[in-house]
């Protein structure tokens, strides 16, 4: 049986993920991209906002981490757009320019990923890859498990096995699409989470890469060779 996470590690994980929505919103740089602003709705009608770049038959949907927003992913989204992909970086409900939900709707973050994926298909994409950092990775895994005909691959970067009421570990068992898990070896606590998610993943096409880095989430994704692994995964769809 795999050794449980230590109390100290769990405290560190909770501390990293903690913070009110208002505090997290202060980390979002509004107006980070002047062009490509989009508005769309989740399945429950909530209004979401983001940025769209490029066009192509393959789309990449970027889901941000807890202490940030769509702006975190803009440089990567623009870079992939220049390579012939349709890219969408969006703000989860309650973040950035997206609508703040009423009590009880906060647990529906995977629906926001699915909504962005469906928007990509309405814009002409035939394949969609969901890329999520930390909290975004947790919700991207659940979204990919719940929307098998909409999302064709998922990349989880530094994601915990659960976030709030979102249980990615349970969802991973239902995954049938290719999955890539990235984590920095110095990112305390999250290596174990990545291993657990990888082991639980039901898809035969799965990969775990523990990078020589102490960075977390979007900062890890921006480093080489993590960035190259993401690009290779997207190109293979």
N, C-alpha and C positions, 0 to 999 in steps of 0.2 A: 504493500500500500504506500502511496506517495506521502512523504512527510508533509504535515500541515504547515501553513505559514506561521511564523512566530508572532507573538503579540506585538512585538516592536515593529515588525514589518507591516502588520495590519494597521497599526496606528499611523505609520508613515504613508501607507496607501490612502487611508481615510483623509489624512491631512492634505494630501495632494489634490484629492478630488473634492474636498469641501469648499464651501463658499456660496454665498447667496447669489441669486440671479443678478441682482443689482450690481454686486461687486464684479461679477464676471462680465457684465455688459460694459463696465468702464474700461475693460481691456480691449474692447472692439474699436478699431479705428474706422469710424464712419467715413464714407466717401473714399475708401481705399481704391476704388476703381470707378472712373467716371462713365465709362461706356459699358454696355451690356447688362444694365440693371434689369432684373426680371421680378415679376410677382406671380405667384401661383398658390394653389390651395392644397392642403393635406386632405385626406379622405374624410376627416371630421369637420371640414370647412374652414379650418384655421388658416389665416393668411400668412404665407411665407415669402421671404425675400432672398435674393441672391444675385449672382452675376453669371452671365453666360458668355463664353468665348469660343470662337472658331465654329467649325462645322465638320461633320464626318459621319461615317457609318458606325463608328465606335465612339461611345460617350463615356466620360469619366465623371462621376459624381463625387465631390469632396465633402466629407462630413467633419466638422471641427471638434476640437476638444473643449472641456468645460470652461477653462479660463481664456476664452477667445471667441472667435466667430469666423465668418466666411473669409474675412480679410487675411487670415493666417495662410490660406491656401492659394491666394490670388497669384503669386509668382509662379507656382507650380502649374496652376491651371492655364495661365497664359503660355507657359513654355510648351505644354502638351498641345495646346491649340495651334501653335505654330508648326507642330509636327503632323497636323492633319486630323486632330481629334476634336470632337465637340466636348467642351468641359463646362461643368456647372459647380460653383462653390456657393453654398447656401447657408443661411443662418437658421439654426434650430429654433423652434418655438420658444419665445421668451428671450431670445438673443438678438442683438443688432436691430435690424429693421423689421424682423418678423413679429407677428402678433403674440402677445403674452396670453397664455391659456388660462382658463378658469381652473380652479382646484380640481384635481382628478385627471386633467388632460396632460399633465406633465409626463405621465408614464408612456405617452404615445410617441416618443421620439423616433422609434423605427418607422412610423408612418410618414415622417418628414423625409426620410431617406427614400422611401418608396415613391413618394410624390415627386421628388426630384428626378428619380429614375424614369417615371412615367412621362414627365415633362420632356426628358431627353428623347424618348421614343416618339413623342408627338412632333419633335423637331427633326425627325428623320433618322435617328440612330437605330441600328439593327441589333447592336450589342451594347450592354451597359456594364461597366465595372464600378463598384462602390468602394471608395477609399476612405477609411475613417481613422482619425487619430484619437487615442485614449477613449474618452466617452464616445466620440464619433465612431470608433472602431467597434465598440460594444454594440452600438445600435445598428451599425452597418451589417454585422454578422446576423443579428436578429432579422433585419429587413431582408437579407438575402435568403434566409431560411423560410420566411413568410411569403416571399414574392418570387417564386422560382421561375416564373415565365417573364419576369420583368428585369431581374438582375442576373447577369451571366457570369459574374465573378466578384470576389470580395477580397480586399486587402485590409488587414487590421494592423495598425501600428501602435504598439504600446498600450493595447486595450486591456482593461480589467475584465474578469469573467462576468461581472455584473455591474450595473450602475443604477442606483435607485431600485425600481421594480423591474428593470430590464435584465433578464437572465440570458446572457449570451452562451453560457455553458450548456444550458438545456437546448437552446436553439441550434448550437453547433452540431448536435447529434442528428439534426434533420437537414443539415446542409447537403445539397447535391451538386453545387457548383464549385468550380476551382476556388481554392482559398490560399492566401499567402499571409503568414503571420511574421511580423518584424518586431524585434525588441532589442534594446541595447543591453549588453551584458552588465553594465554598471547602473542600470535603472532599477534600483532596489525594489524587490517585490513583484515587479511586472514580468520578469523572466518566468517565474513560476506560473503566473496567469497565462502567459503565451503558451507554455507547455501544456497546461491543462486544456486550453481551447484547442490546440492542435491535436492532442490525443483524443478529444471528444468528437472532433469533426468527422461527420459521416461520409463526406466526399472522398473518393479514392485519389483525386487530384488535389493534394494539399502539401504545403511546404512550410517549414519553420526555419527562420534565419535569425540567429542570435548575433547581433552585430558588435563589433569592437567599438563601443560607444557608451557614454553615460547619458546621452541625450534622450529626451522623451517626446513622443508624439510628432508634431509637425517639424520640430527641430531635428529629430532623428531622420525623418523622411527627406529632409533637405540635404543630408550628408551622403557622400558616396561611401560604400556601394549601395546603400539603401535606395537611393534615388534611381539608380540603374536597375535594380531588381523590380521596382515598381513599374518602370517604363517597359521592361522586358515582359512582365506579366500582362500589361495592357496590350502590348503588341501581339501577344499570342492569342488573344481572344478572337 
